[in-house]
Amino acid sequence: MTIPPVAALGAEWQIPGIGAPGAPSAPGATDAVGTGGADGVAPAGGAGFGDMLAKQVGSLADLQESAATASQSLANGTATDVSSVVTAVEKAQLAMQLASQIRTKGSEAINDIFHTQI
């Protein structure tokens, strides 16, 4: 029994390459929808997954910094509103937990992919 190459299985089994939005993934090739994205959706404003991830990590860092500043002002006695300090700290804690869960799920998905037998 011979196993046919993936190219002979049809377009639904092909994985398009990652290229510039709107550009074909390989010379002379087009993806299924023709927009350049793997799922047929061009990134908004030219921003890709990496840009979005970097933006969210920066947002997480900003939340952590504002929580640290609010906590420091509470410890110094210069905070005027204790509830805003608690809110800032809780927002930072929840954002860090979310980022940690996303990282864990991502690494589990990568491990599942690498351990998949073909």
N, C-alpha and C positions, 0 to 999 in steps of 0.2 A: 504494500500500500504506500503510495506516495502522497505527501502533503503538498497541496498547491501553494505557490507563493502568495503572499498577502495581496500583491498587485492584481492577481487573477480573481480575487474574491469580489471585486466590485467597489464602487465609490463609498458605500456605507461602511466599509471596513477600513477606509483610509483615514489617517490622522493628518490634517493639514499642518504644515510648518508654521512657525511663528515668524511673521515678517511685519513690515510696515503696514499700517491700516490701508486697505485698498490695493495692496500689491499682491501678486500671485505668490504662493508659498514656494514654488520651484520654477525654474525657467520653463515656460510653456505650459505651466499648470495653473489651474484655477481651483479655488475651493468651492464647496457645494453651493454657497449662496453668492460668492463673488465679492464679499465685502472685506476680506482679509482677516477677519476674526475667526477663531476656531468654532465659535458657536453662532456665527453669522451676524454678530452684533459688533459694530465698530466701537472702540472705546470712546467715551464722551470726551470731547475736547482734546483728543490725542493722548489722554492719560491712560496708562495701562495698569495692570494689577500691581506692579512694583511701585508705581507712583502713589497709588491709593494706599498701599501698605505703609509706605514711608510717611505719608501724611497722617495716617492713623497712629503710628508710633510716635510721631511728633506731638500729636494731640494728647496721647497718653502721658508723654513727658511733661507737657504743659499742665495737665491735671495734677500730676504728682508734685510739680513745683509749686503750684498754687496751694495745694493742701499743706505742703511743708511750710510755706510762708504764713498761711493762716494759723497753723499749729504753733509756729514760733511767736506770732503776735499774741496768741492766747496765753502762751507760757510767759511772755514778757508783761502781760497785763495791759497791752495796748489794743486788744480786740474789743470792738464795741458791741458786736452781735455774736453770741456764742453759737446760735443756731446756724449761722452762715459758715462758721468754722467746722461744725459737725457735718454739715451738708457737703462742704468741699472735701473733707476727709473721706466721707462715705462714697462720693462720686469717684474719687481716686482709687479707693479700694475696690469698688465694683468694676471699674475699667481695667484694673490690673488682673482681677479674677477672670474677666472676659478674655483678655489677651492671653492669659495662661491657658485657659480652656481651648482657645483657638489654636495655640501652639501645640498643645497636647493632641488635639484631634488631627491637626495637620501632620504631625510626626507619626501618629498611628496610621493615617492613610498612606503615607509614604512607605512605612514598613509593610503594610498589607500589599501594596503594589510590588515592592521588591520581593516579597515572599510568594507571590502568585506564580504558580507553575504553569508553564505553557505546554 
